[in-house]
Amino acid sequence: MLHHHSTILWSALALGVSMGANAADMPPIFEQRPAVVQEFGSGWYLRGDIGYRFNNVPSVELSNAVALTGASIGDSFTAGGGVGYKHTWLRADLTVDYGFLTNFTASSAVSSPYIWSKFDTVVGLANAYLDLGSWSRFTPYIGAGAGAALVHISRYQSVVDATDSPSQKVNFAWAVMAGLGYSVSPNLVIDAGYRYVDLGSVRSGNPPLGPSAVFDRLTGHEARLGFRYTVD
């Protein structure tokens, strides 16, 4: 009887050792999960903007030295786009904007109006921005830019000469801006901003009877709305 129980004990022990050895060779049931790698955007982004430019009245000098007693210029819509790069709190981009036609008129002591004209512009700027922190998806920023502006006079006339005298000029241009971005998603930001632009000066064409005119300090305040889309 004792021999029988010993046989059972040794058999159970051998079975347990065998199962333990086999279990050591088996792969673990619960494997360690791989580390999650968070993907970030490339930093490159595309942007598009529309705006409304409140044009400041430029100073005007006529070739016949007639003194102007009053002048007015209309506001204009703008539209444009660009490409940029963002790194932490710094951004930089290249933008091109078109300023739609606007009307200019000026009066003298003898006639109202005395001269009138139409302007449109193309502005290309290299811009740099500083983001000032984020709160509940909102990010305020400030920035500045410099580049070139093509100022185009599509029409210039006066009471002295009704001949249409178009012209254009490329100037150094600069801008300062401030605004607020709202993150709709990790890739998409809605941008509402303000921009002050200085587009330089332009001279009208030379009508046969004169006078020609120099329009100096073409500037404006812009209210802008756009988007920035980060490319992964």
C-alpha positions as CSV (number, residue, x, y, z in Angstrom):
1,M,0.0,0.0,0.0
2,L,2.8,2.3,0.9
3,H,4.6,1.4,-2.4
4,H,1.4,2.3,-4.3
5,H,1.1,5.8,-2.7
6,S,4.8,6.4,-3.3
7,T,4.3,5.6,-7.0
8,I,1.4,8.1,-7.3
9,L,3.5,10.8,-5.5
10,W,6.5,10.4,-7.7
11,S,4.3,10.3,-10.8
12,A,2.5,13.6,-9.9
13,L,5.9,15.2,-9.1
14,A,7.3,14.2,-12.5
15,L,4.2,15.5,-14.3
16,G,4.4,18.8,-12.5
17,V,8.1,19.3,-13.4
18,S,7.3,18.4,-17.0
19,M,4.4,20.9,-17.2
20,G,6.6,23.6,-15.6
21,A,9.3,23.0,-18.2
22,N,6.8,23.2,-21.1
23,A,5.3,26.4,-19.6
24,A,8.7,28.0,-19.6
25,D,9.1,27.3,-23.3
26,M,5.6,28.8,-24.1
27,P,5.4,32.5,-25.3
28,P,3.7,34.8,-22.7
29,I,0.0,35.2,-23.1
30,F,0.1,38.9,-22.3
31,E,2.8,40.6,-24.3
32,Q,4.0,44.1,-23.6
33,R,2.2,46.7,-25.7
34,P,4.5,48.7,-28.0
35,A,5.1,52.3,-27.0
36,V,2.7,54.7,-28.6
37,V,4.6,57.2,-30.9
38,Q,2.7,60.5,-31.2
39,E,2.7,61.9,-34.7
40,F,3.1,65.6,-35.2
41,G,2.6,67.7,-38.3
42,S,5.5,68.6,-40.5
43,G,5.4,72.2,-39.5
44,W,4.6,73.3,-43.0
45,Y,1.3,75.0,-43.6
46,L,-0.9,76.5,-46.3
47,R,-2.9,79.6,-45.8
48,G,-5.7,81.5,-47.4
49,D,-7.1,85.0,-46.5
50,I,-9.7,87.4,-47.5
51,G,-9.8,91.0,-46.2
52,Y,-11.1,94.5,-46.3
53,R,-8.6,97.4,-46.6
54,F,-9.5,100.8,-45.2
55,N,-7.3,102.9,-47.5
56,N,-5.8,106.1,-46.2
57,V,-5.9,109.1,-48.4
58,P,-2.5,109.5,-50.1
59,S,-0.8,112.8,-50.5
60,V,-0.9,114.0,-54.1
61,E,1.3,116.4,-56.1
62,L,0.3,117.7,-59.5
63,S,2.8,118.5,-62.2
64,N,1.0,121.8,-62.9
65,A,1.3,122.8,-59.2
66,V,-2.5,123.2,-58.8
67,A,-3.4,122.9,-55.1
68,L,-5.9,120.3,-54.3
69,T,-8.5,121.3,-51.7
70,G,-9.9,117.8,-50.9
71,A,-9.4,114.1,-51.7
72,S,-11.1,110.8,-51.0
73,I,-10.3,107.2,-51.7
74,G,-12.5,104.2,-51.5
75,D,-11.9,101.0,-49.5
76,S,-11.1,97.7,-51.2
77,F,-11.4,94.0,-50.7
78,T,-8.3,91.8,-50.7
79,A,-7.7,88.1,-51.3
80,G,-4.6,86.0,-51.1
81,G,-2.7,83.0,-49.9
82,G,0.7,81.6,-49.0
83,V,2.9,78.9,-47.6
84,G,4.7,78.9,-44.2
85,Y,6.4,77.0,-41.5
86,K,5.8,76.8,-37.8
87,H,8.2,75.8,-35.0
88,T,7.0,76.0,-31.4
89,W,5.9,79.6,-30.9
90,L,7.6,81.0,-34.1
91,R,6.0,81.1,-37.6
92,A,7.2,82.4,-40.9
93,D,5.4,82.5,-44.3
94,L,5.4,84.0,-47.8
95,T,2.1,85.6,-48.9
96,V,0.7,87.2,-52.0
97,D,-2.5,89.3,-51.8
98,Y,-4.5,91.1,-54.5
99,G,-6.2,94.4,-53.6
100,F,-9.2,95.0,-55.8
101,L,-9.9,98.2,-57.6
102,T,-10.6,101.3,-55.6
103,N,-11.6,104.9,-56.7
104,F,-9.7,108.1,-55.9
105,T,-11.0,111.6,-56.5
106,A,-9.6,115.0,-55.6
107,S,-10.9,118.6,-56.0
108,S,-9.4,122.0,-56.5
109,A,-10.6,125.5,-56.1
110,V,-11.8,125.5,-59.7
111,S,-13.3,122.1,-60.1
112,S,-14.8,119.2,-58.1
113,P,-13.5,116.7,-58.9
114,Y,-10.3,118.0,-60.6
115,I,-8.6,114.5,-61.0
116,W,-9.8,111.0,-60.6
117,S,-8.2,107.6,-60.8
118,K,-8.6,103.8,-60.1
119,F,-6.0,101.7,-58.2
120,D,-5.4,98.0,-57.7
121,T,-2.4,96.3,-56.0
122,V,-0.5,93.0,-55.7
123,V,1.5,92.7,-52.5
124,G,4.1,90.0,-51.8
125,L,5.5,89.8,-48.3
126,A,7.9,87.6,-46.3
127,N,6.4,87.5,-42.7
128,A,7.5,86.5,-39.3
129,Y,5.2,85.9,-36.3
130,L,5.4,85.3,-32.6
131,D,2.6,83.2,-31.0
132,L,1.9,84.5,-27.5
133,G,0.6,81.3,-25.9
134,S,-2.6,79.3,-26.1
135,W,-5.8,79.4,-24.0
136,S,-8.8,77.1,-24.7
137,R,-7.6,76.7,-28.4
138,F,-7.1,80.5,-28.8
139,T,-3.7,81.8,-29.7
140,P,-2.9,85.5,-30.0
141,Y,0.0,86.6,-32.1
142,I,2.0,89.6,-33.4
143,G,4.0,89.8,-36.6
144,A,5.8,91.9,-39.2
145,G,6.5,91.6,-42.9
146,A,8.5,93.1,-45.8
147,G,8.5,92.7,-49.5
148,A,7.2,94.3,-52.7
149,A,4.0,95.9,-53.9
150,L,2.9,96.4,-57.5
151,V,0.7,99.5,-57.6
152,H,-1.3,99.7,-60.8
153,I,-3.2,102.8,-61.9
154,S,-5.8,101.4,-64.4
155,R,-7.3,104.8,-65.0
156,Y,-6.2,108.4,-64.5
157,Q,-7.9,111.5,-65.8
158,S,-8.4,115.2,-65.0
159,V,-10.7,118.0,-66.1
160,V,-7.7,119.4,-68.1
161,D,-7.2,116.2,-70.1
162,A,-9.8,113.4,-70.3
163,T,-7.2,111.0,-71.9
164,D,-6.9,107.8,-69.9
165,S,-3.3,107.5,-68.6
166,P,-2.6,104.2,-66.8
167,S,0.7,103.3,-65.2
168,Q,2.3,101.0,-62.6
169,K,5.2,100.8,-60.2
170,V,6.9,98.2,-58.0
171,N,7.7,99.5,-54.5
172,F,9.2,98.3,-51.3
173,A,6.3,97.3,-49.0
174,W,6.1,96.5,-45.4
175,A,3.4,95.5,-42.9
176,V,2.8,94.9,-39.2
177,M,0.0,92.7,-37.9
178,A,-1.7,91.2,-34.9
179,G,-4.4,88.6,-34.6
180,L,-6.0,85.6,-33.0
181,G,-5.9,82.0,-34.1
182,Y,-8.5,79.4,-33.1
183,S,-7.6,75.7,-33.4
184,V,-10.5,73.9,-35.0
185,S,-8.4,70.7,-35.2
186,P,-4.7,69.8,-34.8
187,N,-4.3,70.6,-38.5
188,L,-6.7,73.6,-39.0
189,V,-6.5,77.1,-37.5
190,I,-9.0,79.9,-38.2
191,D,-7.1,83.2,-38.2
192,A,-8.8,86.6,-37.6
193,G,-6.3,89.5,-37.7
194,Y,-5.4,93.1,-38.4
195,R,-2.7,94.3,-40.7
196,Y,-1.3,97.8,-41.5
197,V,0.4,98.0,-44.9
198,D,2.5,100.6,-46.6
199,L,2.6,100.2,-50.4
200,G,4.8,103.1,-51.4
201,S,4.0,105.6,-54.1
202,V,3.1,105.7,-57.8
203,R,3.1,108.3,-60.6
204,S,0.3,108.5,-63.1
205,G,0.9,108.3,-66.8
206,N,1.6,111.5,-68.7
207,P,-1.6,112.8,-70.5
208,P,-0.9,115.0,-73.5
209,L,-2.4,118.1,-71.9
210,G,-1.5,117.3,-68.3
211,P,-1.3,117.4,-65.5
212,S,0.3,114.2,-64.3
213,A,0.2,113.2,-60.6
214,V,2.4,111.6,-57.9
215,F,0.4,109.6,-55.3
216,D,2.6,109.2,-52.2
217,R,2.2,107.1,-49.1
218,L,-0.4,104.6,-50.2
219,T,-1.3,102.9,-46.9
220,G,-4.2,101.1,-45.4
221,H,-5.6,99.2,-42.4
222,E,-6.9,95.7,-43.1
223,A,-9.3,93.5,-41.3
224,R,-8.5,89.9,-42.4
225,L,-10.1,86.4,-42.0
226,G,-8.4,83.3,-43.1
227,F,-7.2,79.8,-42.3
228,R,-3.9,77.9,-41.8
229,Y,-3.8,74.2,-42.7
230,T,-0.8,72.2,-41.4
231,V,0.4,69.5,-43.9
232,D,1.3,66.2,-42.2
